[in-house]
Amino acid sequence: MSLALGDNPAHVEPSGDRLPDEDEFYLLNVGARLAHLLAVCSHLHAIPIMVGTFRSTPESAAASTAT
């Protein structure tokens, strides 16, 4: 299955008119899930940095007591 990149490199348009077979469909789904997992892992990796550089401001203190 050949693929062509459009204006948005995150979105791939298949150039074929046929539907993927069972193996291709499985690989496409595994690839999508793996990409999502890696994105979540990169976010989890950034959490200690964000927590370590957090500074309480009067606005954030007021927002936390307003709830």
N, C-alpha and C positions, 0 to 999 in steps of 0.2 A: 504494500500500500504506500504509494508515494505521497508526500505531504508538501504543501506549498504554504509559505509564511505570507501573511497579509500585512496590513499596516500595523497591527498589534502583534508583536512577537509572542505574547502570552497566549494568543488564540490561534490555533492551527486549523486550517480548512483542508479536509481530505480532497485530493484531486480525482479520485475514483468515484464511479457511480454505484458501486456495489456496497452492500453492508459487510462489516467485518465478520469473519467466521468465528467459531467458538474460541479458538486459541487467541486470535487477534483481539477479540472483545475482552478476554480475560487479561491479556497483557496491557491493554489500554486502561482497564479499571485498576490493575495493580500499580501501574505507573502513576495514575492520578492519586491514588491513596498514598503512595510513597512520597510524592511531591507535597501532599498536604501534611504528612507526618514530619517531613524535613522542615517545613515552614513552622510547624508548632514547636519543634525542637529548637529552632533558632530563636523563637520568642521566649521559650523557657530559659535558654542560655542568657538572654538579656535581662531577665528578672533580677538577679543579684546586683547587677550594675545599676539598674534603676532604683532599687531599694536602698543601695548604698549611697546614692547621690541625692536621695530625697531630702528636701528641706521643708519644714513646716512654715507656712506663711499665715498671716492673719486671715486671709481669704479661705485657705484650706481648713483652718481651725473652725471658722464660722460655718463652713459647708458641712463639716462632720458633726457639729452640734445641732444643725438645723434639721437633721433627719430624725 
